[in-house]
Amino acid sequence: MMSLFKQPPVRLPKFVKAANGQSCVRCGKETGTTVGAHYQGVGSLRLGKGRGIKPHDFASADLCGECHSYFDGYESANDYERGWEFLMLCMETIARRFRDGVIK
């Protein structure tokens, strides 16, 4: 079995575009600023991240501008609590994509 760690990041434009018009999975606000924010926390290298390369598109969460800024403000690469929260939001976003029929 080949590890995703050694693969180029998976790009799913339809998955990321589906963030447009959604509420934020973290705060629930509908501000019109929601985007598919890519995970940047602990373990992101295992999810396809590299220097100047975002992780796999499925490692993203529907976040409003305010929440996106919160996660972009990592103080340290060892911020496990914030990273754990972001990963759970990524899982909620994947569940949303299934519910909305973006993923079948």
C-alpha positions as CSV (number, residue, x, y, z in Angstrom):
1,M,0.0,0.0,0.0
2,M,1.4,3.4,-1.0
3,S,1.3,6.2,1.5
4,L,-0.4,9.5,0.7
5,F,2.7,11.0,2.3
6,K,4.8,10.3,-0.8
7,Q,2.1,11.4,-3.2
8,P,1.5,14.8,-4.7
9,P,-1.5,16.5,-3.0
10,V,-4.9,15.5,-4.2
11,R,-6.7,18.3,-5.8
12,L,-10.6,18.3,-5.8
13,P,-11.7,21.7,-7.2
14,K,-15.4,20.8,-6.8
15,F,-14.8,20.0,-3.1
16,V,-13.1,23.3,-2.4
17,K,-15.6,25.4,-4.5
18,A,-18.5,23.9,-2.5
19,A,-17.4,26.1,0.4
20,N,-18.9,29.2,-1.4
21,G,-22.1,30.3,0.1
22,Q,-21.8,27.9,3.1
23,S,-21.9,28.8,6.8
24,C,-18.7,28.5,8.7
25,V,-18.4,25.0,10.3
26,R,-16.7,26.5,13.3
27,C,-18.9,29.5,14.3
28,G,-21.9,29.0,12.1
29,K,-21.9,32.5,10.7
30,E,-22.9,33.2,7.2
31,T,-20.8,36.2,6.3
32,G,-20.1,35.5,2.6
33,T,-16.4,35.1,3.5
34,T,-16.4,31.3,3.8
35,V,-13.7,29.5,1.9
36,G,-12.2,26.0,1.9
37,A,-9.3,26.6,4.3
38,H,-6.5,24.0,4.1
39,Y,-5.2,22.4,7.3
40,Q,-1.8,23.7,8.4
41,G,-1.4,22.1,11.8
42,V,0.5,19.2,13.3
43,G,0.8,16.4,10.8
44,S,0.1,18.5,7.8
45,L,3.1,17.1,6.0
46,R,1.4,13.7,6.1
47,L,-1.5,15.3,4.3
48,G,0.4,16.5,1.3
49,K,1.7,19.9,2.6
50,G,5.1,21.0,1.5
51,R,7.0,24.3,1.1
52,G,4.6,26.5,-0.8
53,I,2.2,23.5,-1.3
54,K,-1.2,23.2,0.4
55,P,-2.2,19.9,1.8
56,H,-4.8,17.6,0.0
57,D,-8.0,19.4,-0.7
58,F,-10.0,17.0,1.4
59,A,-7.9,18.3,4.4
60,S,-9.9,21.6,4.3
61,A,-12.7,23.1,6.3
62,D,-15.4,25.6,5.4
63,L,-14.2,28.6,7.5
64,C,-15.3,32.3,7.5
65,G,-12.6,34.9,7.3
66,E,-12.5,35.4,11.1
67,C,-12.1,31.7,11.9
68,H,-9.7,31.2,9.0
69,S,-7.5,34.0,10.5
70,Y,-7.6,32.3,13.9
71,F,-6.2,29.0,12.4
72,D,-3.7,30.8,10.3
73,G,-2.3,32.4,13.5
74,Y,-0.6,29.3,14.8
75,E,1.9,30.4,17.4
76,S,3.8,27.1,17.2
77,A,3.9,23.9,15.2
78,N,3.2,22.1,18.4
79,D,-0.2,23.8,18.9
80,Y,-2.0,20.4,19.2
81,E,-5.3,21.7,20.6
82,R,-5.9,24.1,17.7
83,G,-4.7,21.5,15.2
84,W,-7.1,18.9,16.7
85,E,-10.0,21.4,16.4
86,F,-9.1,22.1,12.8
87,L,-9.0,18.4,11.9
88,M,-12.4,17.9,13.4
89,L,-13.7,20.8,11.4
90,C,-12.2,19.1,8.3
91,M,-14.2,16.0,9.1
92,E,-17.4,18.0,9.6
93,T,-16.8,19.6,6.2
94,I,-16.4,16.2,4.6
95,A,-19.6,15.1,6.2
96,R,-21.3,18.2,4.8
97,R,-20.0,17.4,1.3
98,F,-21.6,13.9,1.6
99,R,-24.9,15.4,2.8
100,D,-24.9,18.0,0.0
101,G,-24.2,15.3,-2.6
102,V,-20.8,16.9,-3.6
103,I,-19.2,13.5,-2.6
104,K,-21.1,10.3,-3.5
